[in-house]
Amino acid sequence: MVRLFKHYIPHAVILLGLFDAVLLALAGELGWRIRAGQIGMDLGNPLDRAWALTGFAVVMLTAMISVGVYGADATRSLRYAAARILVAISLGTIGLSFIDWALKGAHFWRSTLAYSMLNAIVFLMANRMVIGGILGANAFRRRVLVLGAGERANRLRQLGERPEVGFVIVGYIGMSDQTPVIEEAINRSAIHNLTRFVENLGVSEVVLALEERRNSLPLKDLLRIKTAGVHVNDFSSFLERETGRIDLDTVNPSWLIFSDGFSSGRAVSSVAKRLFDIAASSLLLALTFPVIALFAILVKLDSRGPAFFRQTRVGLYGQPFNVIKLRSMRLDAEAGGAQWATQNDPRVTRIGSFIRKVRIDELPQTWSVLKGEMSFVGPRPERPEFVADLEEQLPYYAERHMVKPGITGWAQINYPYGASIEDARQKLEYDLYYAKNYTPFLDLLILLQTLRVVLWREGAR
């Protein structure tokens, strides 16, 4: 994987994206040439169209990221990718038409866009049939050797069996005399020279999956392997990189303290984040006010009670604040006390079911963003009644409050909606990853991919 602004991106995704960028520029140029030939127009110098072609490629790539074209499912399923590409190209074309109208120019003619759109679909699908298959081959995956043969090693084996991962495990080495969970593991005593063994297997990374490090950490071997140019990683850091979350079962306070993350250098990023929140929330409130007003009326007509409801949530540093949402449940939904939402929750009204699916009920929260109590991106704020219980049952739960809560977040785009202690645990792992690795780049990625969650109703309840 490549670490870009503290966030890991698979090599295959980067290579596929680079090929897509070039093909999109070629699709735009071919569209221009086809239309110019039809009307007898001089083709001119392609460099004169460089800005227009770059704009075409950037907008299309942004739309593709937004709808999940580079997600794990889309990179290994041609049918899945085709559906996402069609939606992305359609959205991109609409976006380019709007940009051209706003700029009052002739940068993206409708006829040229039509040809470019068709060319892009053909080129991108061909790219996935040819390049996509090659990138999925084991030759492009990192070769990993696991030191350990217990439960941790078994977890890595299960992770390595997923088709979307970017590594292949070439062997396991048992570092103790205990009965191994991995039956095919080789005992360390059977290997005369571990460094040469690593070189012979063509290993690019060694992962420590030891159940107990005391008196079993092969420091001399690891030093030689490291100086030979092979990357050495510990179990928790490897899982963080490969899964995009922090594994609560294995991390400890010292790992959180000494690992890279929670940087003090985010002060400038925080200022930029706040300026973006102010500008974007002001614009969004102005644009969506008619939508909020319309559905407020519909909510009022659909069921007894107010159109909006206020609810106390836990915010930055554990401070409580009131969040405003369009009411989607009956007025007596929590007559018996605070409850988790459930699938097909009978408390949800008819209009409430719709506005939850398309996330319209979340729009009034933009006011909390403008006031500074929330941000567009961050962990979802939880209710105080649940927070007290979750902090007792889940380690490091209080650490998620070290960043400002958000309307959307890393957990929301990676984990389906859940309402249980186990779901809260899974989401906490993603929230801690976000708090540890926050950058404006990660915020942008989350904002873009939120569109995927909305379009395909992923996580809505």
C-alpha positions as CSV (number, residue, x, y, z in Angstrom):
1,M,0.0,0.0,0.0
2,V,1.0,3.6,-0.5
3,R,0.6,6.0,2.4
4,L,-0.8,9.3,1.2
5,F,-1.4,12.0,3.8
6,K,-1.3,9.4,6.6
7,H,-4.0,7.2,4.8
8,Y,-3.2,3.9,3.1
9,I,-4.3,3.3,-0.5
10,P,-3.7,0.0,-2.2
11,H,-1.2,0.0,-5.1
12,A,-3.8,-1.6,-7.4
13,V,-6.2,1.3,-6.8
14,I,-3.6,3.9,-7.5
15,L,-2.4,2.2,-10.7
16,L,-6.0,1.7,-11.9
17,G,-6.8,5.3,-11.1
18,L,-3.7,6.6,-13.1
19,F,-4.8,4.5,-16.1
20,D,-8.3,5.8,-15.8
21,A,-7.1,9.4,-15.7
22,V,-5.1,9.0,-18.9
23,L,-8.0,7.1,-20.6
24,L,-10.5,9.8,-19.6
25,A,-8.3,12.5,-21.1
26,L,-8.1,10.4,-24.3
27,A,-11.9,9.9,-24.3
28,G,-12.4,13.7,-24.1
29,E,-9.9,14.4,-26.9
30,L,-11.5,11.7,-29.1
31,G,-14.9,13.2,-28.4
32,W,-13.7,16.6,-29.5
33,R,-12.1,15.2,-32.7
34,I,-15.3,13.3,-33.6
35,R,-17.5,16.4,-33.2
36,A,-14.9,18.6,-35.0
37,G,-14.8,16.3,-37.9
38,Q,-18.6,16.3,-38.2
39,I,-18.9,20.1,-38.4
40,G,-15.7,20.5,-40.5
41,M,-13.9,22.4,-37.7
42,D,-10.1,22.7,-37.5
43,L,-8.8,20.3,-34.9
44,G,-6.1,22.8,-33.7
45,N,-3.4,22.0,-31.1
46,P,-4.4,19.5,-28.4
47,L,-2.4,21.5,-25.9
48,D,-4.9,24.3,-26.4
49,R,-7.5,21.9,-24.9
50,A,-5.3,20.8,-22.0
51,W,-7.4,22.6,-19.3
52,A,-10.7,21.3,-20.7
53,L,-9.4,17.7,-20.9
54,T,-7.9,17.9,-17.4
55,G,-11.2,19.3,-16.1
56,F,-13.1,16.5,-17.8
57,A,-10.8,13.8,-16.3
58,V,-10.8,15.4,-12.8
59,V,-14.6,15.7,-12.6
60,M,-15.1,12.2,-13.9
61,L,-12.5,10.7,-11.4
62,T,-14.2,12.6,-8.6
63,A,-17.6,11.2,-9.5
64,M,-16.0,7.7,-9.7
65,I,-14.5,8.0,-6.3
66,S,-17.8,9.3,-4.9
67,V,-19.9,6.3,-6.1
68,G,-17.4,3.7,-5.1
69,V,-15.8,2.7,-8.4
70,Y,-12.5,2.1,-6.6
71,G,-14.1,0.1,-3.7
72,A,-13.1,-3.5,-3.1
73,D,-16.3,-4.9,-4.7
74,A,-15.9,-2.8,-7.9
75,T,-12.3,-3.7,-8.4
76,R,-13.0,-7.4,-8.4
77,S,-16.4,-7.6,-10.0
78,L,-16.9,-6.4,-13.6
79,R,-20.7,-6.3,-13.3
80,Y,-20.4,-4.3,-10.1
81,A,-17.9,-1.9,-11.7
82,A,-20.0,-1.4,-14.8
83,A,-23.0,-0.2,-12.7
84,R,-20.9,2.2,-10.7
85,I,-19.1,3.5,-13.8
86,L,-22.4,4.2,-15.6
87,V,-23.7,6.2,-12.6
88,A,-20.4,8.0,-12.2
89,I,-20.1,9.1,-15.8
90,S,-23.7,10.2,-15.8
91,L,-23.1,12.3,-12.7
92,G,-19.9,13.6,-14.0
93,T,-21.5,14.7,-17.3
94,I,-24.2,16.6,-15.3
95,G,-21.5,18.2,-13.2
96,L,-19.6,19.3,-16.3
97,S,-22.7,20.7,-17.9
98,F,-23.4,22.8,-14.8
99,I,-19.7,24.0,-14.6
100,D,-19.9,25.1,-18.3
101,W,-23.2,26.9,-17.7
102,A,-21.7,28.6,-14.5
103,L,-18.6,29.7,-16.4
104,K,-20.6,30.9,-19.4
105,G,-18.1,29.3,-21.7
106,A,-17.9,26.8,-24.5
107,H,-15.5,24.4,-22.7
108,F,-17.8,21.4,-22.6
109,W,-20.2,21.4,-25.6
110,R,-23.1,19.1,-25.1
111,S,-22.4,17.2,-28.3
112,T,-18.7,16.8,-27.3
113,L,-19.7,15.6,-23.9
114,A,-22.0,13.0,-25.4
115,Y,-19.2,11.5,-27.4
116,S,-16.7,11.8,-24.6
117,M,-19.2,10.1,-22.2
118,L,-19.6,7.1,-24.5
119,N,-15.9,6.9,-25.1
120,A,-15.2,7.1,-21.4
121,I,-17.5,4.2,-20.7
122,V,-15.9,2.0,-23.3
123,F,-12.4,2.9,-22.3
124,L,-13.0,2.4,-18.6
125,M,-14.7,-0.9,-19.0
126,A,-11.8,-2.1,-21.3
127,N,-9.3,-1.0,-18.7
128,R,-11.0,-3.1,-16.1
129,M,-11.1,-6.2,-18.3
130,V,-7.5,-5.9,-19.2
131,I,-5.6,-4.0,-16.5
132,G,-8.0,-4.9,-13.7
133,G,-7.3,-8.6,-14.1
134,I,-3.6,-8.1,-14.1
135,L,-3.6,-6.0,-11.0
136,G,-5.6,-8.6,-9.2
137,A,-2.8,-11.2,-9.8
138,N,-0.6,-12.4,-6.9
139,A,2.4,-10.9,-8.7
140,F,1.2,-7.5,-7.7
141,R,0.6,-8.4,-4.0
142,R,3.1,-8.1,-1.2
143,R,4.6,-11.3,0.0
144,V,4.2,-11.6,3.7
145,L,5.9,-13.9,6.2
146,V,4.1,-14.3,9.6
147,L,6.1,-14.9,12.7
148,G,3.7,-16.7,14.9
149,A,1.3,-19.7,14.6
150,G,-1.4,-18.9,17.2
151,E,-4.7,-17.1,17.1
152,R,-3.2,-13.9,15.8
153,A,-1.6,-15.7,12.9
154,N,-4.9,-17.4,12.2
155,R,-6.6,-13.9,12.0
156,L,-4.1,-12.9,9.4
157,R,-4.8,-16.0,7.5
158,Q,-8.5,-15.3,7.4
159,L,-7.8,-11.7,6.3
160,G,-5.4,-12.9,3.6
161,E,-8.1,-15.2,2.2
162,R,-10.2,-12.1,1.2
163,P,-10.0,-11.5,-2.6
164,E,-9.6,-7.7,-2.2
165,V,-6.5,-7.7,0.0
166,G,-3.1,-6.6,-1.4
167,F,-0.9,-9.2,0.2
168,V,-0.4,-13.0,0.1
169,I,1.0,-14.9,3.1
170,V,3.9,-17.2,2.0
171,G,4.5,-18.9,5.3
172,Y,4.1,-19.1,9.1
173,I,6.9,-19.6,11.6
174,G,6.1,-20.9,15.1
175,M,8.2,-19.1,17.6
176,S,7.4,-21.3,20.6
177,D,6.9,-25.0,21.5
178,Q,3.2,-24.6,22.1
179,T,0.7,-26.5,19.8
180,P,0.3,-24.3,16.8
181,V,-3.2,-23.2,15.5
182,I,-1.7,-23.0,12.0
183,E,-0.8,-26.6,11.3
184,E,1.4,-25.9,8.4
185,A,3.6,-23.5,10.4
186,I,7.4,-24.2,10.5
187,N,9.0,-24.2,13.9
188,R,11.8,-21.7,14.3
189,S,14.2,-24.4,15.4
190,A,13.9,-26.0,12.0
191,I,15.3,-22.9,10.3
192,H,19.1,-22.4,10.5
193,N,19.2,-18.9,9.0
194,L,16.0,-16.9,9.2
195,T,17.4,-14.0,7.1
196,R,18.3,-16.3,4.3
197,F,15.0,-18.1,4.6
198,V,13.2,-14.7,4.1
199,E,15.4,-13.9,1.1
200,N,14.7,-17.3,-0.5
201,L,11.0,-16.8,-0.2
202,G,11.1,-13.3,-1.8
203,V,9.4,-11.9,1.3
204,S,8.7,-8.1,1.2
205,E,7.3,-7.8,4.7
206,V,7.5,-9.7,8.0
207,V,4.6,-9.4,10.5
208,L,4.9,-10.2,14.2
209,A,1.9,-12.1,15.3
210,L,3.2,-13.4,18.6
211,E,0.8,-14.2,21.3
212,E,3.4,-13.3,23.9
213,R,6.5,-11.3,23.1
214,R,8.3,-11.8,26.4
215,N,11.4,-14.0,25.8
216,S,10.1,-14.9,22.3
217,L,10.9,-11.7,20.3
218,P,13.8,-12.6,17.9
219,L,15.5,-9.2,18.0
220,K,18.8,-10.3,16.4
221,D,16.9,-11.9,13.5
222,L,14.6,-9.0,13.1
223,L,17.5,-6.5,12.9
224,R,19.2,-8.5,10.2
225,I,15.9,-8.8,8.2
226,K,15.3,-5.1,8.6
227,T,18.8,-4.1,7.4
228,A,18.4,-6.5,4.5
229,G,15.6,-4.2,3.2
230,V,12.6,-6.2,4.3
231,H,9.8,-4.2,6.1
232,V,9.1,-5.5,9.6
233,N,5.7,-4.7,11.1
234,D,3.8,-5.5,14.3
235,F,0.4,-7.1,14.3
236,S,-1.7,-4.1,15.3
237,S,0.0,-1.7,12.8
238,F,-0.5,-4.3,10.0
239,L,-4.2,-4.6,10.8
240,E,-4.6,-0.9,10.9
241,R,-3.1,-0.5,7.5
242,E,-4.9,-3.3,5.8
243,T,-8.4,-2.8,7.3
244,G,-8.6,0.9,7.9
245,R,-9.4,0.5,11.6
246,I,-7.7,0.0,14.9
247,D,-8.1,-3.5,16.4
248,L,-9.3,-3.1,20.0
249,D,-8.4,-6.7,20.8
250,T,-4.7,-6.2,20.5
251,V,-3.8,-2.5,20.9
252,N,-2.6,-1.2,24.2
253,P,-1.9,2.3,25.6
254,S,1.8,2.2,24.7
255,W,1.0,1.3,21.0
256,L,-1.3,4.3,20.8
257,I,1.2,6.6,22.5
258,F,4.3,5.6,20.4
259,S,2.7,4.8,17.0
260,D,2.5,7.5,14.4
261,G,-0.7,9.6,14.7
262,F,-2.6,12.1,16.9
263,S,-0.2,14.7,15.5
264,S,0.0,18.1,17.0
265,G,0.6,19.4,13.5
266,R,-3.1,19.3,12.9
267,A,-3.7,22.8,14.2
268,V,-3.4,24.3,10.8
269,S,-5.6,21.5,9.4
270,S,-8.2,22.3,12.1
271,V,-8.4,25.9,11.1
272,A,-8.9,24.9,7.4
273,K,-11.5,22.4,8.5
274,R,-13.4,25.0,10.5
275,L,-13.3,27.5,7.6
276,F,-14.6,24.8,5.3
277,D,-17.4,23.9,7.7
278,I,-18.5,27.6,7.9
279,A,-18.5,28.1,4.2
280,A,-20.1,24.8,3.3
281,S,-22.7,24.8,6.0
282,S,-23.8,28.4,5.1
283,L,-24.1,27.4,1.4
284,L,-25.8,24.1,2.1
285,L,-28.4,25.7,4.5
286,A,-29.2,28.3,1.8
287,L,-29.6,25.7,-0.9
288,T,-31.5,23.1,1.1
289,F,-33.8,25.4,3.1
290,P,-36.7,24.8,0.7
291,V,-36.2,21.0,1.0
292,I,-36.1,21.2,4.8
293,A,-39.2,23.4,4.8
294,L,-41.1,21.0,2.5
295,F,-40.4,17.9,4.4
296,A,-41.0,19.7,7.7
297,I,-44.6,20.2,6.4
298,L,-44.9,16.6,5.3
299,V,-43.7,15.3,8.6
300,K,-46.2,17.5,10.4
301,L,-49.0,16.3,8.2
302,D,-47.9,12.6,8.4
303,S,-48.0,12.2,12.2
304,R,-48.8,14.1,15.4
305,G,-46.1,16.1,16.9
306,P,-43.5,18.8,15.9
307,A,-41.6,18.6,12.6
308,F,-38.2,18.9,14.3
309,F,-36.9,17.4,17.5
310,R,-33.9,18.2,19.7
311,Q,-31.8,15.6,21.3
312,T,-28.8,15.9,23.6
313,R,-25.6,14.4,22.2
314,V,-22.0,14.1,23.5
315,G,-19.6,16.3,21.5
316,L,-16.0,17.4,21.6
317,Y,-14.2,16.6,24.9
318,G,-17.4,15.0,26.2
319,Q,-19.3,18.3,26.2
320,P,-23.1,17.9,25.7
321,F,-24.9,19.8,23.0
322,N,-28.4,19.7,21.3
323,V,-28.7,18.3,17.8
324,I,-31.7,19.2,15.6
325,K,-33.2,16.7,13.1
326,L,-36.3,16.3,11.2
327,R,-38.6,14.0,13.2
328,S,-38.7,10.5,11.7
329,M,-40.3,8.6,14.6
330,R,-43.6,8.8,16.4
331,L,-43.9,11.3,19.3
332,D,-44.0,8.5,21.9
333,A,-41.1,6.6,20.4
334,E,-39.1,6.6,23.6
335,A,-41.8,6.6,26.2
336,G,-40.1,3.7,27.9
337,G,-36.6,5.3,27.8
338,A,-33.7,5.6,25.3
339,Q,-33.6,2.7,22.8
340,W,-31.3,1.6,20.0
341,A,-32.8,1.9,16.5
342,T,-33.5,-1.4,14.9
343,Q,-34.0,-2.6,11.3
344,N,-37.6,-1.9,10.1
345,D,-38.1,-0.1,13.4
346,P,-41.9,0.1,14.0
347,R,-41.5,3.5,15.7
348,V,-40.5,5.1,12.3
349,T,-43.3,7.0,10.5
350,R,-44.1,6.6,6.8
351,I,-42.4,9.9,5.9
352,G,-39.7,9.1,8.4
353,S,-38.8,5.9,6.6
354,F,-38.2,7.8,3.4
355,I,-36.2,10.7,4.9
356,R,-34.0,8.3,6.8
357,K,-33.1,6.4,3.6
358,V,-32.1,9.5,1.7
359,R,-30.7,11.2,4.8
360,I,-32.9,14.3,4.5
361,D,-33.5,14.1,8.3
362,E,-29.8,14.9,8.8
363,L,-29.9,18.2,6.9
364,P,-30.9,20.4,9.9
365,Q,-27.7,19.2,11.7
366,T,-25.9,21.6,9.3
367,W,-27.0,24.3,11.8
368,S,-24.9,22.6,14.5
369,V,-21.9,22.6,12.0
370,L,-22.3,26.3,11.4
371,K,-22.4,26.9,15.2
372,G,-19.2,24.9,15.6
373,E,-20.7,22.1,17.8
374,M,-20.2,19.6,15.0
375,S,-18.2,19.3,11.8
376,F,-19.2,17.8,8.4
377,V,-16.8,14.9,9.0
378,G,-16.1,13.1,12.3
379,P,-17.4,10.4,14.6
380,R,-21.2,10.4,14.9
381,P,-22.2,12.0,18.2
382,E,-23.9,9.6,20.6
383,R,-26.5,10.1,23.3
384,P,-25.3,10.5,26.9
385,E,-27.4,7.5,28.0
386,F,-25.5,5.2,25.7
387,V,-22.0,6.9,26.1
388,A,-21.9,6.1,29.9
389,D,-22.6,2.4,29.2
390,L,-20.3,2.2,26.2
391,E,-17.3,3.8,28.0
392,E,-17.6,1.0,30.6
393,Q,-17.8,-1.8,28.1
394,L,-15.5,-0.6,25.3
395,P,-11.8,0.3,25.8
396,Y,-10.7,3.7,24.5
397,Y,-14.3,4.8,23.8
398,A,-13.7,8.2,25.4
399,E,-10.8,8.9,22.9
400,R,-13.3,9.3,20.1
401,H,-14.4,12.5,21.8
402,M,-11.0,14.0,21.2
403,V,-12.2,15.1,17.7
404,K,-15.3,17.1,16.9
405,P,-18.3,14.9,16.0
406,G,-19.6,14.9,12.4
407,I,-22.6,14.4,10.2
408,T,-20.7,11.7,8.2
409,G,-17.5,9.9,9.1
410,W,-15.1,7.1,8.4
411,A,-17.2,4.6,10.3
412,Q,-20.4,5.6,8.4
413,I,-18.9,4.9,5.0
414,N,-17.2,1.7,6.0
415,Y,-19.6,-0.1,8.3
416,P,-23.3,-0.8,7.8
417,Y,-25.7,0.8,10.2
418,G,-25.8,-1.1,13.5
419,A,-27.4,-0.6,16.9
420,S,-25.8,-2.9,19.5
421,I,-22.7,-3.1,21.6
422,E,-20.9,-5.1,19.0
423,D,-21.8,-2.7,16.3
424,A,-20.6,0.2,18.5
425,R,-17.3,-1.7,19.0
426,Q,-16.8,-2.1,15.2
427,K,-17.6,1.6,14.6
428,L,-15.2,2.6,17.4
429,E,-12.4,0.9,15.6
430,Y,-13.0,3.0,12.6
431,D,-13.5,6.2,14.7
432,L,-10.2,5.7,16.4
433,Y,-8.5,5.2,13.0
434,Y,-10.0,8.6,11.9
435,A,-9.0,10.3,15.1
436,K,-5.5,8.9,14.8
437,N,-4.9,9.6,11.1
438,Y,-7.1,12.7,10.5
439,T,-6.0,14.9,7.6
440,P,-8.0,17.2,5.2
441,F,-7.3,14.5,2.5
442,L,-9.1,11.9,4.6
443,D,-12.0,14.3,5.2
444,L,-12.3,14.9,1.4
445,L,-12.3,11.2,0.8
446,I,-15.1,10.7,3.3
447,L,-17.2,13.5,2.0
448,L,-16.9,12.1,-1.6
449,Q,-17.8,8.6,-0.6
450,T,-20.7,9.7,1.5
451,L,-22.5,10.1,-1.9
452,R,-22.0,6.3,-2.4
453,V,-23.7,5.6,1.0
454,V,-26.7,7.9,0.1
455,L,-27.1,6.6,-3.5
456,W,-27.0,2.9,-2.6
457,R,-28.7,3.4,0.8
458,E,-25.8,1.8,2.6
459,G,-26.2,2.0,6.3
460,A,-29.5,3.8,6.3
461,R,-32.0,2.8,9.0
